Amino acid sequence: MTINCKENQYFFGEIFSDQDTKQIVLSKIGEIAVEKINELSSHHAGVEVLDFVVMPNHIHMLISLQKQEKTSTLSAIIGSYKSGVSRLARQAFPGLELWQGSFFDHVIRDENDLLVHYEYIRMNVERWQKDKYFIKS
């Protein structure tokens, strides 16, 4: 799944090159985004975050939803996540409009599809300048 910042603004940090590698240096809002991802499983029964990457203006997450008697919908989980990040971010930046209105999801169909998405997340920082969300300054 992909969650974008409003108007693709770089709220979560910046990517810097260090010799042959790239790394993201998170902003305060980026740190909040990571903190709230790490809390998802404790706030939503049956939700497991398999992997994620926070980029300057978007987030990719692989989430496993286990069937439970009371299972939240993916929309409810993401809505709750966005609200939690926004609430904390607005303490430091009042009035901040952080998120694009929706998110993009993809249902993993098989083991190969899962491996492709793991690799995509793992390599996302390295491919930043080729990313469709990259905006030249």
C-alpha positions in Angstrom: 0.0 0.0 0.0 1.1 3.6 -0.7 0.1 6.6 1.3 1.0 10.0 -0.1 1.6 13.4 1.4 -0.7 16.2 0.2 0.5 17.6 -3.1 3.6 15.3 -2.8 5.2 17.7 -0.3 8.4 16.4 1.3 7.2 16.2 4.9 8.9 13.1 6.0 12.6 13.8 5.3 15.2 13.9 2.7 17.3 11.4 0.9 21.1 11.9 0.9 23.8 10.1 -0.9 26.7 8.7 1.0 29.4 7.3 -1.3 27.5 4.6 -3.3 24.4 4.4 -1.1 21.4 6.5 -0.4 19.6 6.9 2.9 16.7 8.8 4.2 17.1 11.2 7.0 13.8 11.6 8.7 12.2 14.8 9.8 10.3 15.1 13.0 7.1 14.2 11.1 8.9 11.3 9.5 9.9 10.0 12.9 6.2 10.3 14.0 5.2 8.3 10.9 7.6 5.5 11.8 6.5 5.5 15.5 2.9 5.1 14.4 3.6 2.3 12.0 5.4 0.5 14.8 2.2 0.9 16.9 -0.3 -0.4 14.3 -0.3 -4.0 15.5 -1.0 -2.9 19.1 -3.9 -0.7 18.1 -5.5 -3.1 15.6 -6.0 -6.8 16.4 -4.9 -9.1 13.5 -2.8 -6.5 11.8 0.9 -7.2 11.2 3.2 -4.8 9.4 5.5 -7.0 7.4 7.7 -4.3 6.0 7.7 -0.5 5.2 9.7 2.4 4.0 9.1 6.0 4.7 10.1 8.2 1.8 10.2 12.0 1.7 6.7 12.4 0.5 5.0 8.9 0.7 5.0 5.7 2.7 5.0 2.1 1.4 3.7 -0.6 3.7 3.2 -4.3 3.4 0.4 -5.2 5.9 -1.0 -8.6 6.7 -4.6 -8.7 7.8 -5.5 -11.8 9.8 -9.2 -12.8 9.9 -10.6 -12.1 13.4 -14.1 -11.9 14.7 -13.8 -8.1 14.7 -11.6 -7.2 11.8 -11.1 -3.6 10.9 -11.2 -2.7 7.2 -8.0 -1.5 5.6 -9.6 1.9 5.1 -10.3 2.1 8.8 -6.8 1.1 9.7 -5.2 3.6 7.4 -7.6 6.3 8.5 -6.7 5.7 12.1 -3.0 5.7 11.2 -3.2 9.0 9.3 -5.2 10.6 12.2 -2.6 9.5 14.7 0.3 10.9 12.7 -1.6 14.1 12.0 -2.5 14.7 15.6 1.1 14.5 16.8 2.5 16.4 13.8 0.0 19.3 14.4 1.4 19.7 17.9 4.6 21.0 16.3 3.0 22.3 13.1 -0.5 23.6 13.8 -2.8 23.5 10.9 -0.7 21.2 8.9 -2.5 19.4 6.0 -0.3 16.3 5.8 -2.1 13.7 3.7 -3.6 13.2 0.3 -7.2 12.1 0.6 -6.9 8.4 -0.3 -4.3 5.6 -0.5 -3.3 3.0 -3.1 -3.6 -0.6 -2.2 -2.7 -3.9 -3.8 -3.7 -7.4 -2.7 -0.8 -9.8 -2.7 -1.7 -12.7 -4.8 1.1 -15.2 -4.3 4.6 -15.8 -2.9 6.2 -14.2 -6.0 4.1 -11.1 -5.7 5.0 -10.8 -2.1 8.7 -11.1 -2.9 8.4 -8.4 -5.6 6.9 -6.0 -3.2 9.4 -6.8 -0.4 12.2 -6.0 -3.0 10.4 -2.8 -4.1 10.3 -1.5 -0.5 13.9 -2.6 0.2 15.2 -0.8 -2.9 12.9 2.3 -2.8 15.5 4.7 -1.2 18.2 3.6 -3.7 15.8 4.2 -6.7 14.5 7.6 -5.4 15.5 9.7 -8.3 13.6 7.3 -10.7 10.6 7.2 -8.4 7.3 8.6 -9.8 6.9 10.6 -6.6 10.4 12.3 -6.9 10.2 16.0 -7.6 13.3 17.8 -8.9 14.1 20.9 -6.9 
